[in-house]
């Protein structure tokens, strides 16, 4: 049996006492995900297959990174990750969501929080003034993005003003620390760095700069 750090410890111990092997995994970032893949491959006698899958995931992450290659760090979008709204919970620097945002070319505004998923004051988000708000709920919440603008003081947040509230990426691609996280990174990178981002539009007719 494979158990993650989210499972109850007593259940894993009970299975061991019953003679059932348990492989416990802690996945807090992609490095740990790759390590878990290799360990599973070794446990089931398929190390080469596991190694191949890790290489494929790394290659796909590399492809996603090309979307923002060359973008200076000070121009990467600052992202507020909302895991739940009441109480307001975000993803700190120790969470795998922090790594997902970083690999998608964003900067988690709550990166300096030591806890995985800290509860924060809504006023802190106003202070951060993020460029993008990423909603990562385990369950679908109707009109979640629209409700954001109605919060006290949030109407002036840059992400709200510019309508950069991302709520349509499946939780399966963002909240499950497995191979599908790579797809989540790609989808998020495309939203944070659309093809035309950073390109300067030509002057409109009649507004040509003087020589």
PATI-813221 format. One record per residue (C-alpha): x, y, z; residue in three letters; residue number from 0. Coordinates in steps of 0.05 Angstrom, whole numbers. Layout:
BEGIN
KOLTOR      u      v      w   r   k
KOLTOR      X      Y      Z ALA NUM
...
This chain:
BEGIN
KOLTOR      u      v      w   r   k
KOLTOR      0      0      0 UNK   0
KOLTOR     23     71    -15 UNK   1
KOLTOR      7    125     37 UNK   2
KOLTOR     21    199     35 UNK   3
KOLTOR     36    245     93 UNK   4
KOLTOR    -38    265     90 UNK   5
KOLTOR    -60    196    115 UNK   6
KOLTOR    -73    179    188 UNK   7
KOLTOR    -10    150    218 UNK   8
KOLTOR    -48     99    260 UNK   9
KOLTOR    -79     68    198 UNK  10
KOLTOR    -10     57    167 UNK  11
KOLTOR     14     25    231 UNK  12
KOLTOR    -47    -20    234 UNK  13
KOLTOR    -34    -45    163 UNK  14
KOLTOR     38    -61    180 UNK  15
KOLTOR     16   -101    241 UNK  16
KOLTOR    -31   -140    195 UNK  17
KOLTOR     29   -157    151 UNK  18
KOLTOR     12   -109     95 UNK  19
KOLTOR     73    -71     69 UNK  20
KOLTOR     63      5     70 UNK  21
KOLTOR    105     54     30 UNK  22
KOLTOR     98    123     61 UNK  23
KOLTOR    110    184     19 UNK  24
KOLTOR    118    258     36 UNK  25
KOLTOR    107    302    -25 UNK  26
KOLTOR    117    376    -14 UNK  27
KOLTOR    149    395    -80 UNK  28
KOLTOR    169    367   -147 UNK  29
KOLTOR    236    341   -122 UNK  30
KOLTOR    198    298    -71 UNK  31
KOLTOR    148    277   -124 UNK  32
KOLTOR    204    252   -169 UNK  33
KOLTOR    235    216   -110 UNK  34
KOLTOR    168    183    -94 UNK  35
KOLTOR    161    160   -166 UNK  36
KOLTOR    229    126   -163 UNK  37
KOLTOR    214     93    -96 UNK  38
KOLTOR    148     66   -122 UNK  39
KOLTOR    183     40   -184 UNK  40
KOLTOR    234      4   -141 UNK  41
KOLTOR    180    -25    -96 UNK  42
KOLTOR    140    -55   -154 UNK  43
KOLTOR    201    -78   -193 UNK  44
KOLTOR    196    -26   -248 UNK  45
KOLTOR    254     23   -235 UNK  46
KOLTOR    267     37   -308 UNK  47
KOLTOR    194     53   -322 UNK  48
KOLTOR    193    100   -262 UNK  49
KOLTOR    257    134   -284 UNK  50
KOLTOR    228    144   -354 UNK  51
KOLTOR    165    175   -325 UNK  52
KOLTOR    207    223   -283 UNK  53
KOLTOR    246    244   -345 UNK  54
KOLTOR    181    256   -383 UNK  55
KOLTOR    154    299   -327 UNK  56
KOLTOR    218    339   -323 UNK  57
KOLTOR    217    350   -398 UNK  58
KOLTOR    145    375   -395 UNK  59
KOLTOR    163    423   -339 UNK  60
KOLTOR    220    448   -383 UNK  61
KOLTOR    171    461   -439 UNK  62
KOLTOR    126    501   -392 UNK  63
KOLTOR    186    542   -369 UNK  64
KOLTOR    199    564   -440 UNK  65
KOLTOR    136    606   -436 UNK  66
KOLTOR    171    655   -389 UNK  67
KOLTOR    244    643   -407 UNK  68
KOLTOR    281    709   -405 UNK  69
KOLTOR    229    745   -363 UNK  70
KOLTOR    266    783   -307 UNK  71
KOLTOR    246    761   -237 UNK  72
KOLTOR    220    830   -220 UNK  73
KOLTOR    170    823   -278 UNK  74
KOLTOR    143    755   -259 UNK  75
KOLTOR     70    760   -235 UNK  76
KOLTOR     59    760   -160 UNK  77
KOLTOR      6    708   -144 UNK  78
KOLTOR    -41    700    -85 UNK  79
KOLTOR    -63    628    -77 UNK  80
KOLTOR   -130    619    -43 UNK  81
KOLTOR   -143    549    -17 UNK  82
KOLTOR   -206    567     21 UNK  83
KOLTOR   -246    630     34 UNK  84
KOLTOR   -276    624    104 UNK  85
KOLTOR   -230    625    140 UNK  86
KOLTOR   -183    653     88 UNK  87
KOLTOR   -128    601     76 UNK  88
KOLTOR    -69    607     29 UNK  89
KOLTOR     -9    564     10 UNK  90
KOLTOR     57    580     44 UNK  91
KOLTOR    127    568     21 UNK  92
KOLTOR    129    496     48 UNK  93
KOLTOR     70    474      5 UNK  94
KOLTOR     73    439    -63 UNK  95
KOLTOR     28    494    -90 UNK  96
KOLTOR     85    543    -78 UNK  97
KOLTOR    129    500   -123 UNK  98
KOLTOR     73    495   -175 UNK  99
KOLTOR     67    571   -179 UNK 100
KOLTOR    143    580   -182 UNK 101
KOLTOR    151    529   -238 UNK 102
KOLTOR     94    563   -276 UNK 103
KOLTOR    132    629   -274 UNK 104
KOLTOR     99    663   -216 UNK 105
KOLTOR    118    687   -146 UNK 106
KOLTOR     76    665    -88 UNK 107
KOLTOR     62    727    -45 UNK 108
KOLTOR     58    681     16 UNK 109
KOLTOR    123    646      2 UNK 110
KOLTOR    155    670     67 UNK 111
KOLTOR    102    637    111 UNK 112
KOLTOR    133    576    145 UNK 113
KOLTOR     68    537    149 UNK 114
KOLTOR     41    496     91 UNK 115
KOLTOR    -29    527     92 UNK 116
KOLTOR    -34    586    139 UNK 117
KOLTOR    -98    623    156 UNK 118
KOLTOR    -89    697    141 UNK 119
KOLTOR   -125    764    149 UNK 120
KOLTOR   -160    788     85 UNK 121
KOLTOR   -127    856     96 UNK 122
KOLTOR    -60    822     84 UNK 123
KOLTOR    -81    806     13 UNK 124
KOLTOR   -100    879      1 UNK 125
KOLTOR    -31    898     27 UNK 126
KOLTOR      3    848    -19 UNK 127
KOLTOR    -37    874    -79 UNK 128
KOLTOR    -22    812   -122 UNK 129
KOLTOR    -22    813   -198 UNK 130
KOLTOR    -60    747   -201 UNK 131
KOLTOR   -106    710   -154 UNK 132
KOLTOR   -107    634   -162 UNK 133
KOLTOR   -167    598   -131 UNK 134
KOLTOR   -150    526   -112 UNK 135
KOLTOR   -211    497    -78 UNK 136
KOLTOR   -218    422    -68 UNK 137
KOLTOR   -292    428    -85 UNK 138
KOLTOR   -326    470   -137 UNK 139
KOLTOR   -351    536   -109 UNK 140
KOLTOR   -403    571   -151 UNK 141
KOLTOR   -386    642   -173 UNK 142
KOLTOR   -323    642   -130 UNK 143
KOLTOR   -286    689   -176 UNK 144
KOLTOR   -343    738   -179 UNK 145
KOLTOR   -348    738   -103 UNK 146
KOLTOR   -276    761    -96 UNK 147
KOLTOR   -291    831   -120 UNK 148
KOLTOR   -346    839    -68 UNK 149
KOLTOR   -299    831     -9 UNK 150
KOLTOR   -285    893     31 UNK 151
KOLTOR   -225    929      2 UNK 152
KOLTOR   -210    877    -51 UNK 153
KOLTOR   -239    917   -108 UNK 154
KOLTOR   -175    957   -112 UNK 155
KOLTOR   -129    897   -116 UNK 156
KOLTOR    -92    895   -182 UNK 157
KOLTOR   -113    823   -198 UNK 158
KOLTOR   -186    842   -187 UNK 159
KOLTOR   -182    907   -226 UNK 160
KOLTOR   -150    873   -285 UNK 161
KOLTOR   -194    811   -280 UNK 162
KOLTOR   -137    763   -269 UNK 163
KOLTOR   -172    716   -222 UNK 164
KOLTOR   -159    644   -244 UNK 165
KOLTOR   -214    596   -221 UNK 166
KOLTOR   -222    548   -279 UNK 167
KOLTOR   -162    501   -273 UNK 168
KOLTOR   -185    433   -248 UNK 169
KOLTOR   -166    418   -176 UNK 170
KOLTOR   -143    350   -201 UNK 171
KOLTOR    -87    386   -237 UNK 172
KOLTOR    -67    430   -179 UNK 173
KOLTOR    -84    397   -113 UNK 174
KOLTOR    -63    325   -122 UNK 175
KOLTOR     12    315   -113 UNK 176
KOLTOR     22    266   -170 UNK 177
KOLTOR     40    265   -244 UNK 178
KOLTOR    -20    309   -261 UNK 179
KOLTOR     15    368   -226 UNK 180
KOLTOR     57    375   -289 UNK 181
KOLTOR     -6    389   -329 UNK 182
KOLTOR    -27    439   -276 UNK 183
KOLTOR     39    476   -284 UNK 184
KOLTOR     30    480   -359 UNK 185
KOLTOR    -41    506   -354 UNK 186
KOLTOR    -21    557   -302 UNK 187
KOLTOR     41    580   -341 UNK 188
KOLTOR     -3    592   -401 UNK 189
KOLTOR    -49    636   -359 UNK 190
KOLTOR      7    673   -325 UNK 191
KOLTOR     46    683   -389 UNK 192
KOLTOR     -1    685   -449 UNK 193
KOLTOR     33    684   -518 UNK 194
KOLTOR     27    759   -528 UNK 195
KOLTOR     50    778   -457 UNK 196
KOLTOR    109    825   -457 UNK 197
KOLTOR    104    842   -530 UNK 198
KOLTOR     98    915   -547 UNK 199
KOLTOR     40    931   -593 UNK 200
KOLTOR     55    975   -653 UNK 201
KOLTOR     30   1047   -649 UNK 202
KOLTOR    -41   1057   -675 UNK 203
KOLTOR    -50   1091   -743 UNK 204
KOLTOR    -45   1166   -734 UNK 205
KOLTOR     -5   1160   -670 UNK 206
KOLTOR     63   1147   -699 UNK 207
KOLTOR    120   1176   -658 UNK 208
KOLTOR    154   1236   -687 UNK 209
KOLTOR    223   1225   -717 UNK 210
